Each structure stands twice: as C-alpha cells, then as structure tokens.
Amino acid sequence: MVPVLLGVLFGLNGDIEYFNNIILLKMSDQVSNKNTDYVISQVKEMINSGTLKPGDKLPAERKLASDLGVGRTQIREALHKLEFYGIIKTLPQSGSVVNGLDITTLDGLISDVLNLQDYDFYSLVETRVLLETNAIKLCAERRTPEDIENLRIALANYLKFFNTDERVSYDFAFHRAIAEASHNPVLKAMLMIVIPDIMTIYQRDRICAPNTIVSDEHEQMLDAIEQKEALLAEQIMRKHLQGVLNFAKQKIETIHS
C-alpha cells in the first residue's frame, strides 16, 4: 500500500479535493488491505510449510488469484508489498522469487509487514508531532517568498471555512503547506502518509471542534515562519499538537485499562 499511496500523493496539485477524497480512498483501502494481508499470510504459510523455499519461484498471478479466491489486483498489491520489504524479488523473464534469506528471517519479515497497519492512534499522532515539529523548523529556515504567499492563502482559506464542515480539511491544507515549505520531499511524503489516517479518525470521532485557540496558533506559526524564528515556530507547533496528543494518550489508556 505504501508505494501505491505515494503514487497518489505525488500526483496531487495540493488542492483541497485531496482531503475530501482521501477518506473514501482509505475506506476502500481497508477492504483491499484485508485481501492483500490474506495473500501475504498465505505466502507466509507456504514458506513455513516448506512449499516455498528461499530461491523458489512464486506461482503466476493468475494461479495465485484462483487458488486463494481473490482478485489479481490484491495479488499484485501483496507482491508489491513483499518486494518493497525485500521478502521477494522480481527477476527479468523469471517472475517473482522468494529472497535468499533463511526461513526464520523471512518469517519475521512477513510478520512485521502484516503488523505494519496495526498501529494505534497515539502512535500516529506521536509520529506526526515528530515530523511536524521538524518540518516547521526547516520551513522557517528555508521558506521562500512564494512559500509565504502559499501559507497566507492556506491560512486565509482555513479562517474563511472555520465554521463549516470543511474546516478540518483546510486545517490540514495549512499543515501541508508547511511541509511543502520545508523543501524536504521525504519529510513531506512521510507526513502525507500519516495525515490521512489521522484525518479519518478526526472525522469519525470529531476530535477537532471549532476552537479559536487553534486559529490563533496557526497565525502565530505563520508569524514565526515569516520572521525565520525556527525554534519559536517549533515550540508553537509542539503546543499546537499537544491537545490531540493528550487525547490520543487517553484513548489508548482507556483501551488498555
């Protein structure tokens, strides 16, 4: 899923339609992911049982789809994920083969892949804090006049739609503009992977009620960025995200209690 999602993200023009459409994408992903993970678990079982050994060629996509009762799209996604994490490799004219690792290593790798999506909300938010506090520091240090203009537009749109259902989408659009202005495409891409899941939970649990403190902090961030006050910008961002971090911590403590 990660490579597929990155392909979607890098095709964006940065408009607000992304934030409105990504929820539907994530919902369809949940169904697809179940089938994809089923395929991966079956490959794991074939390796553990000795049906597939390191260096063996995997069955053709059509046969795998028929044997496992899933679509070829899910087979392809599963193979992409397994290749992305080095569990299989694709050889010209030969198809997909199991990597030449020992069985214990392969089993551990596949278990890790299957567990990648079992993250909790707190982990998502904690990761976002780590990424965004660094993104805004870089933004304050590297921003260009064009970046400042884009941030002003993003903030103006957020304030314009503050009392509407579009508020959360424009909130994230402002944060996306900060990530873009960091001029670190990897950092931006990582944030764009984390943000959709957080937004899905925001929409579901309605964490973000209208709050003028949030809009004030957005304005403070922009001021710090304009003044190239990197440390101040980082402090404001950390304070800005503390509320949702606390909420996420309470959420996970409730689950484990």
C-alpha positions in Angstrom: 0.0 0.0 0.0 2.8 2.5 0.8 4.1 2.6 -2.8 0.5 2.9 -4.2 -0.3 5.7 -1.7 2.9 7.6 -2.5 1.9 7.4 -6.2 -1.4 9.0 -5.4 0.1 11.7 -3.2 2.8 12.8 -5.7 0.1 13.3 -8.3 -1.7 15.9 -6.2 -1.8 19.6 -7.1 -2.2 20.4 -3.4 -5.9 21.4 -3.7 -8.5 20.7 -1.1 -10.1 17.9 -3.1 -7.4 15.6 -1.8 -8.5 15.9 1.8 -12.2 15.3 0.9 -11.4 12.3 -1.3 -8.8 10.6 0.9 -11.5 9.4 3.3 -13.2 7.4 0.6 -9.8 6.1 -0.5 -8.9 5.0 3.0 -12.3 3.2 3.3 -11.8 1.3 0.1 -8.2 0.6 1.2 -9.5 -1.1 4.3 -11.3 -3.7 2.2 -8.4 -4.2 -0.2 -5.9 -4.4 2.7 -7.8 -7.4 4.2 -7.5 -9.3 1.0 -3.9 -8.2 0.5 -2.9 -9.2 4.0 -4.7 -12.6 3.5 -2.5 -13.2 0.4 0.6 -12.3 2.4 -0.4 -14.6 5.3 -0.8 -17.4 2.8 2.6 -16.8 1.3 4.0 -16.9 4.8 2.2 -20.3 5.4 3.7 -21.6 2.2 7.2 -20.6 3.3 6.7 -22.0 6.8 5.4 -25.3 5.5 8.2 -25.7 3.0 6.0 -25.4 0.0 8.1 -22.3 -0.9 11.8 -22.2 -0.1 14.3 -19.3 -0.5 15.1 -19.0 -4.2 11.8 -20.7 -5.3 9.6 -19.0 -7.9 6.1 -18.0 -6.8 3.1 -19.2 -8.8 1.8 -16.9 -11.5 -0.5 -14.1 -10.5 -3.5 -15.8 -12.3 -2.9 -19.1 -10.4 -2.4 -17.4 -7.1 -5.6 -15.4 -7.6 -7.5 -18.6 -8.5 -6.1 -20.7 -5.6 -6.6 -18.0 -3.0 -10.0 -16.8 -4.2 -9.0 -13.1 -4.5 -8.6 -10.7 -7.4 -5.4 -10.3 -9.3 -5.3 -6.7 -8.1 -4.9 -7.9 -4.5 -2.3 -10.4 -5.6 -0.3 -7.7 -7.3 -0.6 -5.4 -4.3 0.6 -8.2 -2.0 3.6 -8.9 -4.2 4.5 -5.2 -4.4 4.4 -5.0 -0.6 6.5 -8.2 -0.3 9.0 -6.9 -2.8 9.1 -3.4 -1.2 10.3 -5.0 2.1 12.8 -7.4 0.4 10.9 -10.6 1.0 10.6 -11.4 -2.7 12.4 -10.1 -5.7 11.3 -9.9 -9.4 13.7 -11.2 -11.9 13.5 -10.4 -15.6 11.9 -13.2 -17.6 11.6 -15.3 -14.3 8.8 -13.7 -12.3 8.8 -13.3 -8.5 11.1 -15.5 -6.4 11.5 -15.8 -2.7 14.6 -13.9 -1.5 17.6 -16.0 -0.4 17.1 -15.4 3.3 16.8 -18.1 6.0 13.3 -19.2 7.0 13.4 -17.6 10.4 14.3 -14.2 8.9 11.7 -14.5 6.2 9.0 -15.4 8.8 10.0 -12.4 11.0 9.9 -10.0 8.0 6.5 -11.2 6.9 5.1 -10.9 10.4 6.4 -7.3 10.6 4.7 -6.5 7.3 1.4 -7.9 8.5 1.7 -5.9 11.7 2.5 -2.6 10.0 -1.1 -1.5 9.8 -2.0 -2.4 13.3 -0.8 0.9 14.7 -2.8 2.8 17.2 -3.9 6.4 17.1 -1.4 7.5 19.7 1.5 6.2 17.6 0.1 8.1 14.6 -0.2 11.4 16.4 3.2 10.9 18.1 4.8 10.4 14.7 3.0 13.4 13.4 4.4 15.5 16.2 8.0 14.3 15.5 7.6 15.1 11.8 5.8 18.4 12.0 8.0 20.0 14.6 11.0 19.3 12.4 9.1 20.3 9.2 8.2 23.7 10.6 11.8 24.3 11.8 13.0 23.7 8.3 10.2 25.7 6.9 11.2 28.8 9.0 14.8 28.4 7.8 14.2 27.7 4.1 10.9 29.4 3.2 10.8 31.5 0.1 8.5 34.4 -0.7 6.4 32.0 -2.8 6.1 29.7 0.2 5.0 32.6 2.4 2.3 33.5 -0.1 1.1 29.9 -0.2 0.9 29.8 3.6 -1.0 33.0 3.7 -3.5 31.7 1.2 -3.8 28.4 3.2 -4.4 30.3 6.4 -6.9 32.6 4.8 -8.9 29.6 3.5 -8.8 28.0 6.9 -10.2 31.1 8.6 -12.8 31.5 5.8 -14.1 28.0 6.3 -13.6 27.9 10.1 -17.3 27.5 11.0 -18.0 24.9 8.2 -17.6 21.2 7.7 -14.6 22.0 5.5 -12.6 23.3 8.5 -10.7 20.1 9.2 -9.7 19.8 5.5 -8.4 23.3 5.3 -6.6 22.8 8.7 -4.6 20.0 7.2 -4.1 22.0 4.0 -2.3 24.6 6.1 -0.1 22.0 7.7 0.6 20.5 4.2 1.7 23.9 3.1 4.2 24.0 6.0 5.5 20.6 4.9 5.9 21.7 1.4 7.8 24.8 2.5 10.3 22.6 4.4 11.7 21.7 1.0 12.3 18.2 2.2 10.2 15.9 -0.1 10.8 12.8 2.0 9.6 14.6 5.2 6.6 15.8 3.3 5.8 12.4 1.9 6.0 10.8 5.3 3.6 13.4 6.7 1.2 12.8 3.8 1.2 9.1 4.7 0.4 9.7 8.3 -2.1 12.5 7.9 -4.9 10.6 6.0 -5.2 8.0 8.9 -5.3 10.8 11.5 -7.9 12.7 9.4 -10.0 9.6 9.2 -10.1 9.3 13.0 -10.7 13.0 13.3 -13.8 12.8 11.1 -15.0 9.7 12.9 -14.5 10.8 16.5 -14.9 14.6 15.8 -11.9 15.4 17.9 -11.5 18.9 16.4 -14.3 21.1 17.5 -14.0 24.7 16.4 -11.6 26.4 18.7 -10.2 29.9 18.3 -7.0 28.9 20.1 -6.2 26.7 17.1 -6.7 29.5 14.6 -4.6 31.8 16.8 -1.8 29.3 16.9 -1.9 29.0 13.1 -1.4 32.7 12.8 1.4 32.6 15.4 3.1 29.8 13.3 2.9 31.9 10.2 4.4 34.9 12.0 7.3 32.9 13.3 7.9 31.4 9.9 7.9 34.9 8.3 10.4 36.1 10.9 12.6 33.0 10.4 12.2 32.1 14.1 12.7 28.4 13.7 12.8 27.5 17.4 9.8 29.6 18.2 7.9 28.0 15.3 8.8 24.6 16.6 7.6 25.5 20.1 4.2 26.8 18.8 3.7 23.6 16.7 4.5 21.4 19.7 2.0 23.3 21.8 -0.5 23.2 18.9 -0.4 19.4 18.7 -0.3 18.8 22.5 -4.1 18.6 22.9 -4.6 15.9 20.3 -1.5 14.1 21.7 -3.1 14.1 25.1 -6.4 12.9 23.7 -4.7 10.1 21.9 -2.9 9.0 25.1 -6.2 9.0 27.0 -7.7 6.9 24.1 -5.0 4.2 24.3 -5.0 4.2 28.1 -8.8 3.6 28.0 -8.4 0.7 25.6 -5.7 -0.9 27.9 -7.5 -0.3 31.2 
